[in-house]
Amino acid sequence: MTWLTPGLAGLVAAITVPTLVLLYFLKLRRREVEISSTLLWAKSIKDLQANAPFQRLRRNLLLLLQLIVLALILLALAQPQWSGAAGSSDATVILIDRSASMATMDAQDDKGVGVSRLERAKREALAFVDAMPDRTFLGTGAPGQAMVIAFDQDAEVVQPYTTSKAVLRERIEAIRATDAPTSITAAMRLAEPYVKPKQVEGVGLRPGDKVVMWSDGNVRDLDTVLLHPESTFEYRAVGSKGTHNVGITALRAERPFDDPERAQVFVALEHNGADPVDVDVQLEIDGRVDGVQQVRLPGAEPQANQAGLGGVVFRLDRSTSAIVRVVILTPDALAADNVADLVLPPARRLRTVLVGESTLFLDAALRRLGLAHYEVLKPEQFMARVKSGAIEDVDVAVLSDWCPQAEEDDPAAGLPSLARGGRYLIFKAIPPLPGVRKLNVEGDPEPTFVVTSQREHPIFRHAPIDELEVFKPVAFTASERVRVLARSTDGPLVVEALGGDVRALIVGFDPAETTWVFRPTFPVFLASAVRYLGELSDTGDELGEQGVHPGQTLSMILPTGAKGARLKIPASSTSGADAATVTLELAQDGRVNFGPLRTGGLYELSWDGPRGPSDVERDGRSVRVIPVNLASRAETLIDVKDSIALPRGAVSAAPADATLTAKRAWPWLLLAALGFVMLEWWIYNRRVYV
């Protein structure tokens, strides 16, 4: 138990207690009056027992009650409280994890009713706020203050610093779960002005404010939490250990080159249970059940940080477009990773041209791909077709050691538009696209090696190029707007760049000037690259491999002439939010942006104007369906962490009772004092009444 103002209570006690007792020593001086009889004054005889100014103190119930009342008031004035919680008069940054895994239904409220981890975290955070000390009723003492930050992959300050517990409670109650993965980087960036060490004149470097985080510990970037060694970081774990969960961690579709009217849907599954489990997976096509498969997933190995891996493959005989949904029917604790969607475009054979001078190896490989149309053109032939409009039926153009360049009088000129806005695979040439720039290097370029490549990218998935030796690379730079897919010891080698309606894969060397053309991976790479470009949807995703996830920003370019863009946001089963429609602003290049996305599901982007090849018409408007899937291994593996690893060391989870509400005793003391006052008044009136 602690006392907020014990000195003040002692000073008041030193004055009031002796004064009250002294009043009972004093004898009232009365005027003498002769009467005929004292019979009627028998009840008043006790007041006439002494003639001196002071009398001997006798046992008196009223005095006892008044002393009790005074004692209770003095105790309340000292403001005692029992600190059964972590409430603090210091400033505190409250971090609440609202990511997908916090929607896991394995926690309980104070009455034992099952709730999500987020709801339990909010209950504990509210108890923490209640435990913070208030300003004393005499205006002395420092009240507790806190700010609240809710985070997933993004973060927001839901309440700046305040001492108002009512405001803090309201803002904490309003936090809703999202389907986004977890990242603490953005949250710490918002908290940085308060948690970093502070330079105080005459004192030196002082630790920052206290940080208390409610989470299940599934935070992948804890290395960004940089604090003063003396700063306090508390981790409050929520959720139950050993909760079972199975989730979809990847979803994609493929159409074979030789038989595009068929498709295969690949579903990757993971689970965190120690025992093998049978999982039923359902495939839906345009809202109708098409099939169910059962797969047995092996048990996870926590010691080796290995989940139980498995998957299913659905085969479709379908040439038209469709919305494909995969659903895990086996119930578990987390629903957000049990559903995933993709848009399957219609079957189509690609039309391709090869343009350039050095085309020997490229020509031989492209002729074996079974394309709907293929021909080799000289640069001047290609430009002639561009001017006549005959090139617009080409899906993918492969350019070798040449590409159109912007002219001084027309800086916007460059790569012409093809059938679907412009898809280019360019070797040893740097196109006029934002984010890439060729470097002027004197002399012959030095040979180099590929040191890193993104093997998860579709073009390298079956044809890695690690350790490939390149004899005459092109030196160029790539900004943050460009996606670098492979690097050498000297800079980028393979990048993916965007510019308006154009998307290009740029390979900074000629395959003939490497040993790559003699490897079986070269034709595989060429087939993968052409198919990747030709089958890109208008959202910028590979066929059936959606690149938009909760927590990210939706950004895409609409066809020229589009206007009145609106985005329909699906209802959320996680947060309970209803479906909503928002109006979007179109940039000059026709791009729309919205985000970060909070929930998964099927988003519908609509506008007035022309539509792209994968878009549909509905109620007179062009509509583009955009699947947004969680597909996150980190969120599927929902084990609660007993401790988290910060750069300065491990932090263990606080005890389960660390957030019990602190009890302030002074209101109850005043209530008891009032009760004794009423009792004393009743007894006094009983004694006076005859």
N, C-alpha and C positions, 0 to 999 in steps of 0.2 A: 504494500500500500504506500502511496506517495501523498504528500501534502503540498498543495500549490502555494498557499499563503499562511504558513504556520506562525510567522512572526506577528502578522496583523491580528490573528486570533488570540495570541498570548497577550498582546497589549490591551485588547478590549477586555479580556478575562481579568486582567489585573485591576481594571477599573470597576467593572460591573459586579463581579462576585462579592468583593468586600462591601460594596454599597448595598446590595440586596440583604446581606446578613445583618449589616448595621441597622437597617430599618426594623428588623425584628428585635434588636436590643432596646430600641427607644420605647419610652412609655409616653403615651399621650397625656398632656396636662389638661385636665377638665375643670369646668366651673362647678363649684359646690352648690347644690340646690336641695332644700329640705323637702322631703316627701312623707306621706302618711304611712306608706308600707313599701317594702322591697319585694313583695311577692311577685309582682309583675316583671321584676328586673333580675330574676334568677338566672336567666340566660346570659346576662351581661356581667356576672360576678367576676369572670376571669379577666376582664379589662380593668378591674379595680384592685389588683393584687399587690400593687406597689405604688409608692408615692414618689420614689426617686426617678430622675430622668432616665436611668438605665435599669433594666431588669435582667434577671438570669434567663439565658436562652433555654427554652423548654422544647420538648418534642412537639413538632408542628407539621401536620401533613401538607398544609398549604405551602410552607417554606420548602419542604422537600420537592413538591411538584414544581415550584417556581425555579428551584435550583436545577432540576432536570431540564426544564424548558430552556433555561439560560445555557446550560452545558450543550444541549443540542444545537442551539443557535451558534455558539462559539465554535463547535466542531464543523458546522456547515461553513462558517466564515473561513476556516482553514482549508476548505475545499479538498477533502481527501478523495482519492480515486484508486481503484485496483487496476493495475496495468496488465491485464491478461492478454493484451494484444500488442502488436508492434507499432502502435500509434506513436508519433513523434512530433515534437514541436518544430522540428526542422522541416525544410522544404523537401518534398518527395515527388519523384517522377514515377507515375504508375503506368506500366506497360501492360496491355492486355492483348494477348494473341487471339485474333479472330479468323485465322486461316482455316482451310478446309478440314484439317484433322481435328480442329476444336469442335466440329459438329458431331464428333463421335459420341454415341449415346452409351456411355459407361460410367457416368458420374451420378451422384445422388445429392438431393438438396437436404436441408436440415431435418426434414420429416421422413427421409428415406425414400422419397419418390425419385425414380430415374429421370435424369436430365442430361443435357449435353455438357461436354467439358466447358464450353464457353459460359453456359448458365451458371455452372458451379464457380468458375473463375469470377464472374460478376458478383455472385453472392459473397465470396471471400473479399473481393475488393471493396464492397459496400461495408463489410464488417471492419475492414482496415480504416476506411474513412470515418466510421462511427467512433473508432478508437482514438482518433486524433484529438488532442486537447482543445477545448474551446477557450475563448477569451474569458477571463474571470468576470464575475458580475460587478466587480469594483473597477474593472478596466485595467487590472495589472496582469502580468504574465503574457507570454507569446502564444497565440493560437497556432495550431497546425495548419499547414497549407500544402496543396498538392496540385499537380497538373496530370491530365490523363491523355495517353497516346494509345490509339488502337492501331494494330499493324497486322498485315499479311505480307504479300510481296511489296505492297505499298504501305504508307502510313499516313495518319492524319492526327492532328491535335484536336481531340474532341472537346477538350476543356483546358484553357490556359490556367496558370496558377491562380488559385482562389482559396480563401479560408471558409467559404460557404459550403457547408456539408450538404445542404439541400440541393445546390447547383451540381455538386460533384455526384451526388446520388442520381439525379435526373440524367446527367450525361452518361454515366456508366450504364444505367438501365437501357439507354437508347442504342447501345452498341449491338450490331447484328453480325452474324457469321457470314463469311463469304466462301466462295469455292476456289479461292486463290491459294497458291503455295505460300510457304513461310519464308520471310527474310527480315532480319532485324536491322539491316543496313539503313534503310530509310527512316526507321524509328529513331535510331541513334543519331542520325543526321539532324532530326528535328530536336532531339534532346540535348545536342552537343553544347549549345550556349549555357546550359544549366549544369551539366554533369562534368564538364571538363574542369581541370584545376583552375582556381581563381587567384590572381595576384592581388594581395591586399597590402596596402602600404603599412609598413611597420610590423607586419605579421609574416609576410612572405607568401609562398605558394600554399594556398588552402585547398583541401579536397572539395570536389563539386558536390552537388546535391545527391541525396540518397535515391537509388533506383530499386524498384520492386517490380518484378515481372511475373505475371501469371501465364503459364504456358504448359504444354505437355513435353517441352524440351526438344521437339523436332524442328530445330532451327539450324539451317545449314551454314550460316555465315557469322557465327559467333566471334570469329577473329576480328570483326570490325568493332567490337565493344572494347574501346580503349579508355581506361579510367585511371585516376590517381590511385597509387597503391593503398592509400588510406580511405579512399571512397568506398561506400557500401553498395554492394549489388546483391539483392536477395532474389532467389528463384523459388517461386511457389508452384510446385508441380500439381497439376489437376488431371484426373483420369485414373483408371485402374490398370494395374500391371497385368500383362497376359491377355489383353483383349484381342479376340480373333477378328481378322479382316482380310477380305480378298478384293482386289481392285484391278481395273483395266489400266495398264500403264502405257500402252501404245496401240494404235489402230491405223491401218493403212490398206489400200487396195491397189491391185495391179491388173492391167490388161496385157496379155501376151502380144508381142509384135505380130506373130503369125496368125493369131486368132483373136482380134480385138473385141469380137462380140461376146467373149467370155470375160469373166472377172473373178478375181480371188480377193477375199477380205481376210486380212491377217489380224488376229487379236492376241496381244501379249498380256498375260495375267501374272500377278504376284500375290503371295500371301505371307503373313508373318507368324502363322501358327507352327508349333513344333511338330505336330502330327500331320500326316498326309490328309488331304481333304478332297472330296468329290464336288465339283462345281458344275452347275447347269448354266449354259450360256445360250441366250436366245438371239436370233437374228430377225430384224424387222425391216421390211422393204416398203417405203411409203406408208408406214403406219400399220402394215399387216404382217403377222408372224409368218416367216418363211422357213424357219427350222430351229431346232434346239439340239445342241451337242453337249455331251458331258465329258469333262476332262478331269483327270486326277492330278492334283498338284502335290509334289513332294513336300515334306516338312522343311521348315526353315532351320538354319544353323546359326543361332545368335552369336556363338563364339567366333565364327568366321565372318560375321556380318553378311550372311548370305540368306536371301529370301527364298521361299519356295517358288520356283519359276515354272511356267508352262504357257500353253496357248492353244488356240484352235484356228482352223482355216475353213472358211465357208466358200464354196464355189458356186458361182452364179452363171446362168445362161441368159444374159440380158444385154441387149445392145443399146437400150434407151437410158436416159439419165434417171437417177433415183436418189432418194434420201435414205441412207442406210443407218440403222440404229442397232447397237449391240447392247444387250442388257444381261447382267449377272442376276440369275433368279435365286441363287442361294442367299438367304438372308445373313447379314452381318451387322456390325455396329456402325459402319460409315456408309451412307447412301451416295455421297457425291461422286465416288469413283466406280459406281456400279453401272453407269450409263455413259455411252460415248456415241457420237454421231459423225457421219461424213457424207459429203455430196459426191455421188458417183456420176461423172459426166458421161455423155453418150459415146458409144464406140465410134472410132474414126481412125482411118489410116492417114498418116502424116504425109504432107507434100513438102519436099525439101529440095533446096538447090545448094550447090557447092560453088563458091566464087573465089577466085584467086589464081595465083601463078603456080605455087608449089602445092600440088594437089594429089600426088601419086599415091601415097599411103592412105590419105583420107578418102580418096575416091574408091580404092579397093575395099575399104571397110564399110563405107556407106552403101555400096551396092549390095551388100549381103544382109541388109536390115529389112528387106521386104516392104519398102515404103510404097505408098500409093502412087507417088510421082517423085522422080529424082532425075536431075540433070546437072551438068557441069557448065558453068558460064564464066566467061572472061569478065573482068571488072566493067569494061565499057558496055558489054552486052547486058549486064545486070542493071547499070544505070539507065540504059536505053529502055529497058522494060519498066523501070521505076517511073520514068517520065511518061510512058504510054499508059501506065496503070495496070499493066499485065502482070505485075509481080504481087498483087494483093491476094492472090489465091495460094501463096506460099505460107506454110505454117512455121517452118524453121529455116533460117538461112545460115549456112556454115561458111565463114569467111576465113581465108588462109593468107596471112601476110599482107592483108589489105582490108581497108574499111573506108566508107565515105567519110569525108571530113567537112566540117562546117566552113562556109566561105565567109570572107570578111563582110560582105554586104548582107549576109543572112546567117548570123551566129546560131540561130535555132535549127538550121539545116543540119543534117547528119544522117543517122540511120533512118531509112524510110520505114513507113508503117507497112506491116505485112497483114496477113489474114486476121490475126488476133492481136493487133496492136504492135507487133514487132518482137520476135524471139530470135536471138542471135547467139551462135557459138563462134567465137572469134579466136583465132590462133595468131600469135606474134603480131598483133596490132592493137593500138589503144584507141578506142572510139571516143567521140566527143560527148561523154556522159558525165554527169556530176559526180565528183568524188574520186575520179581517176585522172592522172596526169603523167604523160611520158617524160622521162628525164633525159636530158642530153648528156651523153657520156662519150668522152673522147676515146678513140681507139677501139679495138675489138673487146667485146665483153668477156669477162672471165667466167670459166665454167663454175657451176654451183650445184648444190644438192638440195633436194626437198627434205626439209627437216621436220615439218609438222603438216598435217592435213586433217580436215574434219571428216573422219571416216564414217560418221553417222549421216553425213549428207548423202542424198540419193545418188549423186554422180560418182561417189567413191565407195558406196556401200558394198559393191561387188568387185570393185577395181581400185584398190588402194595404190597410191603412188609414192609412199614413203621410201626414202633413200634413192629416189630416181636421180640420175645424173643428167644435168642440162648443160649443153655445151655453149650455146649462144642465147642467153635469156635477154628479154627486153626489160630495161630498168624503168620502173614506174612507181608512183606513189598511190596509196589508197587511203582515203579519209574515213571517218567514222560512219559516213553514209553508205559505205561499201562493205559488203560481207566478204571477208578474206577466207577462202577455203583451203588454201595451201600456201606455205611460206618456204623460202629458201634461206640460206645463211645471209643473204644480202637484201631480202625484202620480199614483198608479195609475189607469188607466181600465178595463182589461180584465184579469181575474185568473181563475185556476182554483183552486178551494178544495175541500177534503175535510172530511168530518165523519161518522164512522161509516160507514154504507153509502151515504152521499150524496156525489155529485160534482156540482159546479156550476160553470158558466161565468158569471161575473158581469160584465156590461157596465154601467159606471157612468154611463150616459146613455140617453135615449130617442132611438131612431133618427129619430123625427119632428122632433126638435129639432136636426138636423144637415142637411147637404146630401147625406149618405150615401145616403138613400133614392132619390135621383135618379140614382145611379150604378149601372152594371151589376154592380159588385162587391158590392152589398148582398144581392141574392138568392143570389149565389154563397156569400157568407159564411154566410148563414142555412142554406143546404143543407149546407155543410161542418160547421157547428157542430152541427146536429141529427144528422147522420150520425156525427160524431165521438163524441158522447155516446151515441147509440143503439147504436153498434157497438163500444163499449169492451168489452174482455174483462174477465174478473174479475181479471186481473192489473193492470188499470188502464191497459192499452195500447190504442192505436187498432187497428182491424182490420188484422192483418198487419204492424203496425209496432211491434216490441217495444222497450220502453224500458229493459230491464235488460241491462247489459253487464258483462263481467268487470271487477273492481275496484270495483264498486258494491255496495250492500247491498240484498238482496232484502227487501221489506217489502210485505205485503198483508194484507187483512182477510178472514177466513174467515166463512162463513155462521153465523148465530146458532145455538148448540147444538153447534158443532164441538168436538172434544176429541181428545187423543192425536195431535197433528200430528207428522208425520215428513217429512223432506226427503231424497230420494235424489239424491246428487251423482254426475254421470256420470264415467266414467273419463277421464283426461287423456292425450292423445297427446303433449302438450308436456312434462309433468313425469314421465310414466310412472306416475302415481298410479292405483290401482284405484278402481272405483266404491265409494261408501260411503253409509251412511244415518245421519242424525243426528236426534235428537229435539228438537223445538222447543217453547218455552214460549209459551202464548197469553196475550196481555194482556187486560185487562178488556173492551176494545172488540173482541176477537176478532182482533187483529193479531198476526202472527208476523214475526220479523225474523231474518235470517241474513246474515252477511257479514263482511268483503268477499268476494265471489265470486272464486275464483282461476282457474277454467277456464270455457271456453265449452261449449255442448252443451245437451241437453234435461234439465232438472231436473224431478223429479216430487214435488209436494207432495201428501201424502195425509193423511186424517184420518177419524175416526169421526163420523158425523153427516150432516146434510143437505148437499147439493151445490148449486152454482150452475148457471146455464143452460149454461155452457161446460164444466162439469166432467163427468167420466165415473165410472162405478162399476167397480171392479176388486177382486176378491177380498173383496167386502163392504165396501170402503172407498171413500170419495170421493177422486178423483184429479184434480189439476190439473197439466197439463203447461206448463212455463215455459221457453221458448227463451231462451238467453243467447248472444248473438253478439258477436264482436269489433267488426266494422263500424267500423273506425277508420282514417281516411285517414293519420294520423300514423304508425301502425304498419305500414301497407301500403307506404309509401314508405320503404324500408329502407336508403337510401344512408347510408354511413358518413361522418360529418362529420370533416373535417380539423381543425376548430377549433370551439369553442363560444363564444357571446357572453355573458359575465357583465356585470352592471351596471358593474363597474370596468374592463371591457375584454375583448378576445378572449383566449382561452386555447388555444394550439395543442396538438395531440395530442403526447404524449411519444414519443420514438423507440421503435422496435420492440424494441430491446435494453435498454430502461430497467429491465426487471424481471429481469435476470440475477441468479442467486443469488450473494451475496457469499461468498467462500471464506475460512474461518478456518483459518490455517496451523498454529496451535499443536498441534492433535491429531496432525497429520502429523509435526511436529517431534519430539514425544514418541515416536511410533512409530519414527521413524528412530533416535532416541537408544537405544531399546531394542534395535534391531537391531545397533548398534555395540557395545553392552554385551555382547551374545551373541558377537559376533565377537572382542572383546577377551578374553572368558572362554575361548573356544576356543583362541586363540593362546597365551594364558598356560599353559593346560594342556598344549599341545603342547611348549612349551619346558621345562616342569618334568618332563615324562615322559622317562625315559631308556630 
